Amino acid sequence: MSSLKLLLLVLFPTFTATQQLPSDPGVAGPPLEIVHLYNDQWPTGITVSQDGRKFSNYPPGLDANNTNDGSNGKYTVAELIGSDSETPYPNAEINSPPGGAINYTTYPPTGANHQTHLIGVQSVVLDPLDRLWILDTGRALTPDGVLVPASYGGPKLVCVSLSTNSVVRTIVFPPTVAYPDSYLNDVRFDLRGGGGVAYITDSSSEGRNGIIVVDLGSGESWRHLDGTPEVRPERGFVAFVWGTPLYYIPSPGQPLTTAPLGADGIALSADGQHLFWGSVGGRTLYSIPTERLRDRSQNSELLAQASIVNRGQRGVSDGFETDSNGFIYAGNLEQSAISFYNPKNASTSMFVRDPRINWSDTLSVGSDGYLYFTNNQLSLGSAFFPGTDRRQRPFVLFRAKLPENGSRVSLLDGL
């Protein structure tokens, strides 16, 4: 062997097949269990009752395949039956607005204004009394992908009794609270004191971002933090999911932009004293004392803005949730994971990580000690770069066992 070859072997040794390099393990935390497969309509929400009944919603504001045209039998809320089928909930009629979810007699078309029917539901959440609340945006996509503005009567909060499977109350939002271009996204409930309070995020891609507060006793509603930077997407923000940069296509034929989605995920602290939220178009976790949101005095908005707390980086996430440990769970989409923030030490930890997770949309803690979440491939839809629908059915509902015997939180008088 020449001296040159010997020198090269010393400086650059040949790696053998038995030598191992460190690599990303790809998994962490408790094992994921498949609970349900969605074979037809595209889901976002999931909520689980105390006795294990499961409900999902299918927003026509994000997928035109979910839009009811008056004859296609599509539904926007369903109860999950078994491992792979659903039935419209609380019935097929309320999911079938007369003439469909879109009113084509106006120009341009608008969302239907039926207060007694569901138009475009973005979230379903069970409150501490195990009543199902349905958050209706009043908006839907046309077949060519145009999101129509809402009409009064469409945006609303509908309460359903699980014992009778019937609507027991409807709170309609005035256009000064739910604007035509609002997108009501998620809701959380605190039933202590009087009738209780609901908190709602407005994630509108048109820019009408803020927090909506509802007095469940009187039915009155109001907004706070309208347009403040903390409820808006971050300028220049680009997320990467499964290695793909997520630019956003506002509507068919429009140029790319960064994700314009504002305040989305929302969670109450275990004691109800703080509301947590974050924008899909950003990685920061924020909170505010809930007393500042309930305040309607002359200086209430100034006090609310001054009370916002930056809790640090959470990763890119959609849905949030809280457990009895006080942990604030949030998707961590760029890591194929779900993480949690611990308010006691102001740190973020990994909860579960799995290569099958792409877009964990809605999180729901069950009384059985599991965190349930929909995994719906949103980042593979046509609204994101490169602009073709790459989603593959079925979509899936996962669950994972919570740490430290965590369970559902109930903010209710006497608890």
Steps between C-alpha positions, in 0.01 A plus 500: 500500500634839407576755767233727352224239538611425855485869588148531355376201703638656817345841431168375354419155643238295318175457692376141520141374500524427874576860595195702614449874489258679735161560340165650595295222666177656373289384796463604863245482778205264540389285206241642260173310473275530194146571619311587181557527124322768295446360153285772341474852636800693632494562880646760733329476841473221753342495845437204732215480754533370854355165395718474190274628221705672230405789271678662207436785260576548132544869405388602150699819558819299453395219265242542223426127517334571836266768362132404502339616175149408611496157340834322545439378856818655643508574872710738706464320839486127565517243777768238441361148478745217543845526346418636155149642458308812605141615523383865472450654843271589664311408183525523122243781474695759700806417286303570182417872476217568251659577166844406628772671703557774240247762390551550127216753472737769631791642303758403581372181670481500879461246774140397571340685789300217660513523881336157531745316274874439499691676222874446550611359834867537595495362855303275735574508874336342805467727803540392866130403508561269201290715267620511141567851368524544122693803369364602160705739284208557263746466209565244228708449187348506152590210267781710350650575842369849584423554870175697517438761773259424781149644539332581830346180635781282371771566763370353824558275801256210526451290814382138471383273783661156473215343698234611249723553194325831437589869489429676828645843426637713218707817544522702179790742469430855379702626201693730737641189671518245219578704191410369154868416450556357849587133539391372840748226577498344846323542834556425870258519794510611863161436665583645841296795616157560351454351155869483423723636225622377161820616331538478121788569260449677168768362267379677184748495211351836395646659811208530742691334784410530865342329802122483537345471845146371559296544818309172496249632750384799300613389154691827452832489318791739439852513359842573649854526360374583151794520263770504767826340381459207739181378330633561148728275292868590513628680190734283294416184694551175308434159654647172377295179531652174380775706340268716288481879545143613558413803293133583468275553196227750604262393220520334159737679266647725770874525573658329799518671836619397843240328717247775586327302776469682832392398852390138473583255778353590839511353851402604850738441789389227738380765747332710231705808588691522172414453135774365271503536122726508199492579131540230234719757326754508783675299770437711813273405790308786661274532802282759667316509835139411425376783721642742242290337226180502708546871577286735290588828669621808313867408543452125458672474162803695614524282810461184292778595260729590790436162665613272216783267600748349254556143624773418249524270199255211471569386143250517214160383618132502431290372794570544875371314805542487880513206743463468877878534541468854372701416187411696183525261204561627147583341170863519392449447129858550386610225738220252417407534863288643779672695776381650827579816692526477879399834659665396829851517357439687171649218292384305197537122481433233240184292559481268201686479170429272206578515125129449423413839652484774239231751599357437845197726475272484804594362843251368757567355845266219594384393845680170430843664534580514128576790270303460177596689185407510133782464249362636174788582262396866472850598385460266201182676381475727199502819711871449565803496275538339248123540458380151420293276721740229616287374789430128515198347669437379759563784743550377854408557863782406738525482876791474747505448876557820696796530740466498878141370492380815325129531425232743388464837672153620607460867590173473687363643825562264791804335337 
